[in-house]
Amino acid sequence: MLGDAEAIRTPGMIHGILFCIYCVTLYQAMGTAKWSITKAFLIFLTSLIPIVPFFIEGWLKREQVRAKGTPAT
């Protein structure tokens, strides 16, 4: 694997595509949930810092319950 450009290019491309999908999904969720730019930006920042998304998950589940009245599982 050392020195093999393909070993870096393929996972890097997959990672980049998944991150772009995440950004588009966040933009759509922002419109659906009527989040402010600040709230959406804070959620975006969690994608850049490892482990932080685990902490924001509980908050997002509470937001779902508040918005729709559905149980958080």
C-alpha positions in Angstrom: 0.0 0.0 0.0 2.9 2.4 0.6 3.5 4.4 -2.5 0.3 3.2 -4.2 -1.7 6.2 -5.3 -4.8 4.2 -5.9 -4.9 3.1 -2.2 -5.3 6.8 -1.3 -7.4 8.0 -4.3 -10.3 5.5 -4.0 -11.0 5.9 -0.3 -10.5 9.6 -0.6 -13.0 9.9 -3.4 -15.5 7.8 -1.5 -15.0 10.0 1.6 -15.4 13.1 -0.4 -18.6 12.0 -2.1 -20.1 10.9 1.2 -19.2 14.3 2.7 -20.9 16.1 -0.2 -24.0 14.0 0.3 -23.9 14.9 4.0 -23.8 18.6 3.2 -26.7 18.4 0.7 -28.7 16.4 3.3 -28.0 19.0 6.0 -29.2 21.8 3.6 -32.4 19.9 3.0 -32.9 19.2 6.7 -32.3 22.9 7.4 -35.2 23.8 5.2 -37.5 21.1 6.5 -36.8 21.7 10.2 -36.7 25.5 9.7 -33.3 25.7 11.4 -31.5 29.0 11.4 -28.2 29.4 9.6 -26.4 29.4 13.0 -28.0 26.1 14.1 -27.2 24.5 10.7 -23.6 25.8 10.9 -23.1 24.3 14.3 -24.4 21.0 13.1 -22.0 21.3 10.1 -19.1 22.0 12.5 -19.8 18.7 14.3 -18.9 16.9 11.0 -15.4 18.3 11.2 -14.7 17.4 14.8 -14.5 13.7 15.7 -16.7 12.3 18.5 -18.9 15.5 18.6 -21.7 14.0 16.4 -22.3 11.5 19.2 -23.2 14.3 21.5 -25.4 16.2 19.1 -27.5 13.0 18.3 -29.4 13.3 21.5 -30.2 16.9 20.9 -31.4 16.1 17.3 -33.7 13.3 18.7 -35.2 15.8 21.2 -35.8 18.2 18.3 -37.6 15.5 16.4 -39.9 14.8 19.3 -40.6 18.5 19.8 -41.3 19.1 16.1 -43.4 16.1 15.3 -44.5 14.6 18.6 -42.9 11.2 17.6 -41.1 9.1 20.2 -37.3 9.2 20.2 -35.9 5.8 19.8 
